[in-house]
Amino acid sequence: MHADASIQQWFDRALDLDADGDLGLTPVAMPRVVTSRSLDRQTTDSRLISKREVKIATVEWAISALLAVETIEKKN
């Protein structure tokens, strides 16, 4: 998670992977993806989105990242 902080947005809780972190090996303590319908999820807000919406957002993000790289390469 330290290498790519954007991964954090896809989970219902903070991903504290430090030795003294809050994660546990119990089903209740494990983070859920934002599309989870689990009764143990920690969100009941609008972040609960469909898998289709996650896929669309991921493709849009990838396109934006590619366009940004292309723009930088054109400037050099």
URBEL-V728595 format. One record per helix or strand of 2 or more residues. SS is the DSSP state (H for helix, E for strand). FROM is the first residue (numbers start at 1). LEN is the number of residues. If there is no record, write none. Layout:
BEGIN
SS:FROM:LEN + SS:FROM:LEN
END
This chain:
BEGIN
H:5:6 + H:51:25
END
